Amino acid sequence: MSSTADREIAFSRTFNAPRDLTFEAWTRPEHLDRWMGPRGFVTETLAMDFRVGG
């Protein structure tokens, strides 16, 4: 199996919001699709799987 380190994107951001609300915004497609990208950018989440290995 080859390494994917050359294709990895890592970022960090601090939010002035409760942890539960921030987690919900990143894990619910209806929120994530509105949040990702600048105004006018269209994102469509097809699947999200938060199980280990998912």
ROLUMRO-991299 format. One record per residue (C-alpha): residue number from 0; residue in one letter; x, y, z. Coordinates in steps of 0.001 Angstrom, whole numbers, always signed. Example, Ala and Ser with C-alpha at 12.3 -4.5 7.8 and 13.67 -1.06 7.14 Angstrom:
0, a, +12300, -4500, +7800 .
1, s, +13670, -1060, +7140 .
! end
This chain:
0, m, +0, +0, +0 .
1, s, +1393, +3407, -913 .
2, s, +1588, +6420, +1376 .
3, t, -1001, +9184, +1052 .
4, a, +1063, +11773, +2951 .
5, d, +1648, +13740, -259 .
6, r, -2141, +14109, -678 .
7, e, -3080, +14955, +2885 .
8, i, -4742, +18244, +3825 .
9, a, -4616, +19268, +7471 .
10, f, -6011, +22451, +8951 .
11, s, -6780, +23859, +12355 .
12, r, -9310, +26447, +13396 .
13, t, -10576, +27746, +16743 .
14, f, -14267, +28560, +17142 .
15, n, -15898, +30694, +19797 .
16, a, -18788, +28229, +20089 .
17, p, -19810, +25302, +22272 .
18, r, -18061, +22047, +21355 .
19, d, -21361, +20199, +20708 .
20, l, -22588, +22875, +18288 .
21, t, -19273, +22920, +16416 .
22, f, -19272, +19113, +16140 .
23, e, -22842, +19163, +14798 .
24, a, -21926, +21774, +12181 .
25, w, -19078, +19579, +10904 .
26, t, -20973, +16278, +11021 .
27, r, -24418, +17094, +9570 .
28, p, -24465, +17370, +5764 .
29, e, -27050, +20176, +5721 .
30, h, -24711, +22362, +7799 .
31, l, -21431, +21288, +6234 .
32, d, -22639, +21917, +2683 .
33, r, -23548, +25507, +3571 .
34, w, -20299, +26104, +5419 .
35, m, -17680, +24775, +2978 .
36, g, -16473, +27293, +433 .
37, p, -17152, +30967, -210 .
38, r, -20598, +32478, -786 .
39, g, -22019, +31145, -4041 .
40, f, -19894, +27965, -3902 .
41, v, -21928, +24750, -4146 .
42, t, -20998, +21640, -2157 .
43, e, -22969, +18397, -2054 .
44, t, -22176, +15779, +588 .
45, l, -22895, +12289, -702 .
46, a, -21906, +10264, +2365 .
47, m, -20441, +10672, +5823 .
48, d, -19340, +7766, +8013 .
49, f, -17899, +8557, +11441 .
50, r, -17244, +5010, +12552 .
51, v, -13647, +3971, +13130 .
52, g, -12355, +3062, +9686 .
53, g, -15441, +4605, +8058 .
! end
